[in-house]
């Protein structure tokens, strides 16, 4: 498939790095391609960033047949770094299969993204902690009200220069353990990156914020006792010198940052990592006996986010004296060092444009 390029005639004023907020400012151009049953993916184009025109009957608006992913580009003196971008497109296809969306050519999508970044390279912010957030998305576009898999789809990629995900930076966040509402169950769509998973989390998140907490920790959807995810992040517990995180059993997102942290912990820092179920009452019990040493979340947006306190069943515990723990700090420094090109990439995770 050929890639058509239509450049914007007028370029937007670029914000200063210290004015960046997450996900509100977008670059001059976007990528998109279309799908039709019997025709496949076609009409690939990089064009000026613009609004879509969709029918009010558009099936994605009624039945949420959509998937997305998220990755970042980082400025370095040698060029723009992408961190494991091939894994993001692979995961997007995995999500697509679960949502009955036609798969796309991952190599072509990555080549198109590289060209898009080359065109909008001046939008990549240069200050410490900033990056260019990349959002690939696929939506069903059939102008039809009826529950069925779509026959037409739109794949698009937009870019957004961003500052730190949390305004407070690396200050540890407080977590509210949610045991009334559930996010996903095994056999559902919890492992897919799709809008419905995030819509289902909003109410619990709002309630947690009203109580003074930053994020929600989800428990399993059946017994409501085993730890799963924190908001938009995977979660790790350092207990008696080992890292413990929930297994990829089908109800949590297979995070690329999660996988990177596991590899770094094991191979770079010599820490044993156990991917297994852990009950929330065991976490609190370990805190009482001094076994719970550190807790942190991982994800593309926040990278590694220290957790300073947790609240569950009228009990609040403070982790690592409410500060970032030493292993959390090492993992954050190493991972961001690889992303920004200041530390050696032993795993071949970086693509430089």
QUIGI-V335828 format. One record per residue. N is the residue number from 1. RES is the residue in three letters. PSI is psi in whole degrees, 0 to 359 (none if undefined). OMEGA is omega in whole degrees, -180 to 180 (* if undefined). D_LAST is the distance of its C-alpha to the last C-alpha in Angstrom with 2 decimals. Layout:
BEGIN
((N RES PSI OMEGA D_LAST) (N RES PSI OMEGA D_LAST))
END
This chain:
BEGIN
((1 UNK 135 177 21.73) (2 UNK 152 177 20.42) (3 UNK 116 178 18.07) (4 UNK 143 179 19.78) (5 UNK 123 176 18.22) (6 UNK 112 -176 20.62) (7 UNK 147 178 19.53) (8 UNK 137 179 21.47) (9 UNK 329 178 24.27) (10 UNK 129 -180 24.51) (11 UNK 144 -178 21.79) (12 UNK 155 174 22.76) (13 UNK 135 -177 23.36) (14 UNK 138 -180 20.78) (15 UNK 158 172 22.42) (16 UNK 151 -177 22.63) (17 UNK 326 -178 20.88) (18 UNK 359 178 24.40) (19 UNK 359 -174 25.34) (20 UNK 135 170 22.82) (21 UNK 166 -172 24.42) (22 UNK 122 167 23.04) (23 UNK 25 -179 22.54) (24 UNK 346 -178 24.48) (25 UNK 137 -176 22.16) (26 UNK 153 -173 19.83) (27 UNK 184 -175 17.39) (28 UNK 335 -173 18.48) (29 UNK 164 178 17.25) (30 UNK 160 174 17.46) (31 UNK 145 170 17.18) (32 UNK 153 170 20.40) (33 UNK 161 -172 22.35) (34 UNK 158 176 25.98) (35 UNK 139 170 28.19) (36 UNK 139 176 31.86) (37 UNK 131 -178 34.16) (38 UNK 345 -179 34.97) (39 UNK 334 -179 32.03) (40 UNK 193 179 29.04) (41 UNK 136 -176 25.61) (42 UNK 180 178 25.29) (43 UNK 49 177 24.51) (44 UNK 129 -176 20.74) (45 UNK 142 164 19.66) (46 UNK 126 -173 17.28) (47 UNK 172 178 19.88) (48 UNK 142 176 21.05) (49 UNK 128 -178 21.43) (50 UNK 166 177 25.08) (51 UNK 156 174 27.79) (52 UNK 157 169 28.99) (53 UNK 114 -177 32.54) (54 UNK 148 175 34.01) (55 UNK 144 174 37.57) (56 UNK 342 178 39.50) (57 UNK 4 -177 40.20) (58 UNK 128 -169 36.53) (59 UNK 330 180 36.66) (60 UNK 331 -179 33.76) (61 UNK 338 -177 35.84) (62 UNK 327 -172 38.83) (63 UNK 4 170 37.66) (64 UNK 36 175 34.19) (65 UNK 91 -175 32.55) (66 UNK 149 173 28.96) (67 UNK 160 177 26.07) (68 UNK 172 174 22.86) (69 UNK 178 -179 20.18) (70 UNK 134 176 18.04) (71 UNK 176 -176 14.79) (72 UNK 155 170 12.73) (73 UNK 140 -173 9.46) (74 UNK 134 177 10.06) (75 UNK 134 170 9.85) (76 UNK 160 178 10.06) (77 UNK 340 -178 11.29) (78 UNK 355 -178 8.69) (79 UNK 192 -180 5.63) (80 UNK 126 -180 5.08) (81 UNK 135 167 6.35) (82 UNK 139 -177 7.77) (83 UNK 109 177 11.23) (84 UNK 45 -175 12.96) (85 UNK 329 179 11.93) (86 UNK 329 179 13.99) (87 UNK 327 177 16.90) (88 UNK 317 179 16.87) (89 UNK 326 174 17.20) (90 UNK 315 180 19.79) (91 UNK 325 178 21.65) (92 UNK 321 176 21.65) (93 UNK 323 176 23.39) (94 UNK 316 176 25.78) (95 UNK 320 -180 26.66) (96 UNK 317 180 27.14) (97 UNK 319 -179 29.64) (98 UNK 331 -179 31.65) (99 UNK 12 179 31.86) (100 UNK 44 177 32.76) (101 UNK 136 -178 29.71) (102 UNK 140 180 28.54) (103 UNK 157 -179 25.51) (104 UNK 168 178 22.43) (105 UNK 108 -175 20.16) (106 UNK 322 180 17.47) (107 UNK 316 179 15.30) (108 UNK 319 180 15.69) (109 UNK 318 180 15.05) (110 UNK 319 177 11.67) (111 UNK 322 178 10.76) (112 UNK 320 177 12.31) (113 UNK 316 179 10.51) (114 UNK 317 179 7.03) (115 UNK 321 178 9.16) (116 UNK 317 179 10.89) (117 UNK 322 177 8.25) (118 UNK 319 -179 7.47) (119 UNK 321 -178 11.26) (120 UNK 29 -175 11.91) (121 UNK 333 180 9.38) (122 UNK 350 178 12.67) (123 UNK 349 -180 13.85) (124 UNK 114 -178 11.79) (125 UNK 154 -172 14.77) (126 UNK 349 -176 14.94) (127 UNK 156 -180 18.22) (128 UNK 133 177 18.95) (129 UNK 352 180 19.06) (130 UNK 166 180 17.22) (131 UNK 176 175 14.21) (132 UNK 112 -180 13.17) (133 UNK 139 -175 15.25) (134 UNK 125 -177 14.55) (135 UNK 97 170 17.80) (136 UNK 139 -176 18.24) (137 UNK 146 173 21.98) (138 UNK 133 179 24.58) (139 UNK 147 173 28.08) (140 UNK 131 -172 31.29) (141 UNK 9 -180 32.51) (142 UNK 130 175 35.96) (143 UNK 69 -169 38.58) (144 UNK 131 176 41.01) (145 UNK 108 -178 42.87) (146 UNK 139 -174 43.54) (147 UNK 101 175 42.18) (148 UNK 163 176 40.26) (149 UNK 143 -177 36.77) (150 UNK 159 173 35.11) (151 UNK 351 178 34.98) (152 UNK 141 -177 32.23) (153 UNK 157 175 28.94) (154 UNK 126 176 26.05) (155 UNK 125 178 22.48) (156 UNK 156 177 20.31) (157 UNK 127 175 17.21) (158 UNK 157 -176 17.44) (159 UNK 142 -177 15.41) (160 UNK 117 175 17.28) (161 UNK 133 -173 16.68) (162 UNK 152 170 18.85) (163 UNK 204 179 20.79) (164 UNK 143 -179 22.40) (165 UNK 316 176 23.71) (166 UNK 129 -179 27.13) (167 UNK 331 -179 28.60) (168 UNK 3 179 30.44) (169 UNK 230 -175 27.31) (170 UNK 16 175 28.17) (171 UNK 129 -179 31.85) (172 UNK 141 -178 33.25) (173 UNK 157 177 33.99) (174 UNK 137 -172 37.32) (175 UNK 135 175 37.54) (176 UNK 123 -180 40.29) (177 UNK 117 -177 41.20) (178 UNK 119 179 41.96) (179 UNK 11 174 44.79) (180 UNK 307 178 46.16) (181 UNK 154 177 43.25) (182 UNK 154 -179 40.93) (183 UNK 315 -173 37.35) (184 UNK 165 175 37.42) (185 UNK 158 177 39.44) (186 UNK 132 -176 38.79) (187 UNK 347 177 38.77) (188 UNK 215 -176 37.46) (189 UNK 22 -178 33.96) (190 UNK 332 -179 33.03) (191 UNK 354 179 30.29) (192 UNK 145 178 28.63) (193 UNK 90 -175 26.33) (194 UNK 151 -171 28.57) (195 UNK 324 -177 30.05) (196 UNK 326 178 33.57) (197 UNK 322 -177 32.83) (198 UNK 324 176 31.71) (199 UNK 322 -179 34.59) (200 UNK 342 -177 36.98) (201 UNK 350 -169 35.85) (202 UNK 315 -177 36.42) (203 UNK 312 180 40.16) (204 UNK 322 178 40.08) (205 UNK 318 179 37.30) (206 UNK 318 179 39.43) (207 UNK 321 178 42.47) (208 UNK 318 179 40.69) (209 UNK 321 179 39.50) (210 UNK 333 179 43.11) (211 UNK 1 176 44.22) (212 UNK 15 -179 41.80) (213 UNK 151 -174 39.13) (214 UNK 324 -174 35.38) (215 UNK 165 177 34.59) (216 UNK 135 170 36.54) (217 UNK 120 -179 36.78) (218 UNK 141 172 37.61) (219 UNK 168 -178 40.16) (220 UNK 153 -173 40.67) (221 UNK 355 -178 42.22) (222 UNK 298 -178 45.30) (223 UNK 345 -179 46.85) (224 UNK 47 179 44.92) (225 UNK 336 -177 44.91) (226 UNK 137 -178 41.73) (227 UNK 139 176 38.53) (228 UNK 277 -177 35.59) (229 UNK 164 171 32.87) (230 UNK 109 178 32.54) (231 UNK 243 180 31.61) (232 UNK 22 -176 27.98) (233 UNK 153 164 27.53) (234 UNK 159 -175 28.69) (235 UNK 144 179 31.21) (236 UNK 144 174 32.09) (237 UNK 129 172 35.41) (238 UNK 112 -176 36.06) (239 UNK 116 179 39.65) (240 UNK 47 174 41.60) (241 UNK 353 180 38.60) (242 UNK 154 173 36.87) (243 UNK 137 177 34.20) (244 UNK 133 177 35.37) (245 UNK 154 -178 33.43) (246 UNK 143 180 34.51) (247 UNK 159 177 33.99) (248 UNK 79 -175 32.02) (249 UNK 2 177 35.28) (250 UNK 351 -178 34.19) (251 UNK 357 177 34.75) (252 UNK 158 -178 31.69) (253 UNK 133 175 27.98) (254 UNK 83 -174 26.12) (255 UNK 136 177 23.66) (256 UNK 322 174 20.34) (257 UNK 321 176 20.79) (258 UNK 310 -180 24.37) (259 UNK 321 180 23.47) (260 UNK 318 180 21.13) (261 UNK 320 178 24.01) (262 UNK 315 180 26.50) (263 UNK 316 -180 24.63) (264 UNK 316 -179 24.18) (265 UNK 313 -177 27.81) (266 UNK 309 -168 29.19) (267 UNK 332 -179 27.25) (268 UNK 319 -175 26.26) (269 UNK 0 174 29.20) (270 UNK 30 -180 31.85) (271 UNK 133 176 32.86) (272 UNK 133 180 34.57) (273 UNK 127 177 33.13) (274 UNK 121 175 35.47) (275 UNK 96 -175 34.33) (276 UNK 163 179 37.67) (277 UNK 140 172 39.72) (278 UNK 127 -179 40.86) (279 UNK 146 -178 43.52) (280 UNK 327 179 43.28) (281 UNK 331 175 46.79) (282 UNK 324 177 45.77) (283 UNK 312 -179 42.96) (284 UNK 325 178 45.56) (285 UNK 320 177 48.05) (286 UNK 327 177 45.67) (287 UNK 320 -180 45.23) (288 UNK 327 -176 49.02) (289 UNK 5 177 49.39) (290 UNK 9 -178 46.56) (291 UNK 336 -179 44.26) (292 UNK 111 -172 41.48) (293 UNK 320 -179 39.30) (294 UNK 152 173 36.00) (295 UNK 136 177 34.48) (296 UNK 156 175 30.93) (297 UNK 158 178 28.76) (298 UNK 142 177 25.20) (299 UNK 165 -178 22.74) (300 UNK 315 -173 19.28) (301 UNK 310 -175 20.69) (302 UNK 349 -177 22.78) (303 UNK 268 175 21.18) (304 UNK 123 -175 24.51) (305 UNK 112 -180 27.50) (306 UNK 144 178 30.78) (307 UNK 123 -174 33.97) (308 UNK 337 -179 36.98) (309 UNK 153 178 39.75) (310 UNK 144 -179 40.79) (311 UNK 129 179 43.68) (312 UNK 128 177 45.61) (313 UNK 54 176 49.20) (314 UNK 17 178 50.27) (315 UNK 130 180 48.92) (316 UNK 128 177 46.15) (317 UNK 148 177 44.68) (318 UNK 133 -176 42.58) (319 UNK 135 176 39.98) (320 UNK 41 -180 39.22) (321 UNK 26 179 41.36) (322 UNK 15 -178 39.04) (323 UNK 167 175 36.28) (324 UNK 128 -179 32.95) (325 UNK 162 -176 33.93) (326 UNK 320 179 32.84) (327 UNK 319 176 31.01) (328 UNK 315 -180 29.25) (329 UNK 316 179 28.14) (330 UNK 316 -180 26.93) (331 UNK 317 179 24.91) (332 UNK 312 -178 23.36) (333 UNK 318 -179 22.54) (334 UNK 314 -177 21.07) (335 UNK 312 179 18.97) (336 UNK 330 176 17.59) (337 UNK 319 176 17.22) (338 UNK 316 -177 14.94) (339 UNK 320 -178 12.88) (340 UNK 3 174 12.73) (341 UNK 16 179 12.39) (342 UNK 350 176 16.06) (343 UNK 156 -176 17.52) (344 UNK 137 179 17.19) (345 UNK 87 -177 15.57) (346 UNK 344 -173 18.56) (347 UNK 358 -179 17.89) (348 UNK 36 -176 14.52) (349 UNK 343 -170 13.36) (350 UNK 136 167 9.78) (351 UNK 124 -179 6.61) (352 UNK 130 179 3.82) (353 UNK none * 0.00))
END
